[in-house]
Amino acid sequence: MSGKLLTALRSLTLLLCFRVLAHFVSFSRLQAISEVNTQAKTDRPAMPAKAIAHIHNRVCSCLPMRFSCLIRSLALKRLLRTYGHEACLKIGTKITEQGTFRAHAWVEIAGQSVFKDGSLTGFVPVPEKL
């Protein structure tokens, strides 16, 4: 099985697992599950974080169901950690020009968003510890 196909299957599995788990466990438990680092196995192919994120995005866009940014980000974080990347989940908020409150979740590595698509414009990350 090719590395890209295996990554896509892992992505799909994680998306579905986090979507189901979100109905039954707390957010703190979901975060703990996404923290697990399974990189200890050496049979995993080395793959850049951007390539993993691109595959994950393609899987998300090809499915007939939609996933929230939180579910997508939790799954991506776990997927990246599976390949040995130190990914972290960020949640941010903003008030739009129309005065509505918005929240968004994304994944960062070394303080940089995995995607540079401009979707984070105006979002202020919520502190992890209050």
C-alpha positions in Angstrom: 0.0 0.0 0.0 1.4 3.4 -0.9 2.3 5.9 1.7 -0.3 8.4 0.5 -3.1 5.9 0.4 -2.2 4.7 3.9 -2.2 8.3 5.2 -5.6 8.9 3.5 -7.0 5.8 5.2 -5.6 6.9 8.6 -7.1 10.3 8.0 -10.5 8.9 7.3 -10.4 6.6 10.3 -9.4 9.4 12.6 -12.1 11.8 11.3 -14.8 9.2 11.9 -13.5 8.2 15.3 -13.3 11.8 16.5 -16.8 12.6 15.1 -18.3 9.7 17.0 -16.3 10.3 20.2 -17.3 14.0 20.2 -20.9 12.8 21.1 -19.8 10.7 24.0 -16.7 12.2 25.7 -15.6 15.6 27.0 -13.5 18.1 25.1 -10.6 17.5 27.5 -10.8 13.8 26.7 -10.8 14.4 23.0 -7.7 16.6 23.4 -6.0 13.9 25.4 -6.8 11.4 22.7 -5.3 13.7 20.0 -2.1 14.1 22.1 -1.2 10.4 21.9 2.1 10.1 20.1 2.3 6.8 18.2 5.5 7.6 16.3 7.5 4.9 18.2 6.9 2.4 15.4 9.7 2.7 12.8 7.7 1.3 9.8 6.1 4.6 9.2 7.3 6.5 6.1 8.8 9.9 6.6 6.3 12.4 5.2 6.4 16.2 5.4 3.7 17.9 7.5 2.4 19.8 4.5 1.9 16.7 2.5 0.0 15.0 5.4 -2.2 18.1 5.8 -2.9 18.2 2.1 -3.9 14.5 2.0 -6.1 15.1 5.1 -7.8 18.1 3.4 -8.5 16.1 0.3 -10.1 13.3 2.4 -12.3 15.9 4.1 -13.4 17.4 0.8 -14.2 14.1 -0.9 -16.5 12.8 1.8 -20.3 13.4 1.6 -20.4 14.5 5.2 -19.0 17.7 6.6 -16.7 17.9 9.6 -16.4 20.9 11.9 -13.1 22.6 12.0 -12.6 21.2 15.5 -13.1 17.6 14.4 -10.8 18.1 11.3 -8.2 19.7 13.5 -8.2 17.1 16.2 -7.9 14.3 13.6 -5.1 16.2 11.8 -3.2 16.8 15.0 -3.3 13.1 15.8 -2.4 12.2 12.2 0.6 14.5 12.3 1.7 13.2 15.6 1.5 9.6 14.2 4.2 10.7 11.7 6.3 12.2 14.4 5.4 15.9 14.0 4.9 18.0 17.2 1.5 19.4 16.2 -0.7 21.4 18.5 -4.4 22.4 18.4 -5.3 26.1 18.5 -8.7 27.6 19.0 -9.3 31.2 18.3 -12.2 33.7 18.3 -13.1 36.9 16.6 -15.9 39.4 16.1 -16.8 39.9 12.5 -17.5 43.3 10.9 -21.2 42.5 11.2 -20.7 42.0 15.0 -21.1 38.3 15.1 -18.9 36.0 17.2 -16.9 33.4 15.4 -14.7 30.6 16.7 -12.2 28.5 14.7 -9.9 25.6 15.4 -6.6 24.9 13.5 -3.3 23.0 13.9 0.1 24.6 14.3 3.6 23.2 14.2 6.4 25.3 15.8 3.9 28.2 16.1 3.0 28.3 12.4 -0.4 27.2 11.0 -0.1 24.1 8.9 -2.1 26.0 6.2 -1.4 29.5 4.9 -4.8 30.1 3.3 -5.8 33.3 5.1 -8.7 31.6 7.0 -7.1 32.6 10.3 -7.3 36.4 9.6 -8.5 38.2 12.7 -8.7 35.1 14.9 -7.1 35.6 18.3 -6.0 32.3 19.9 -7.6 31.5 23.3 -5.0 30.9 26.0 -4.5 27.3 26.8 -4.4 27.9 30.5 -6.5 30.5 32.1 
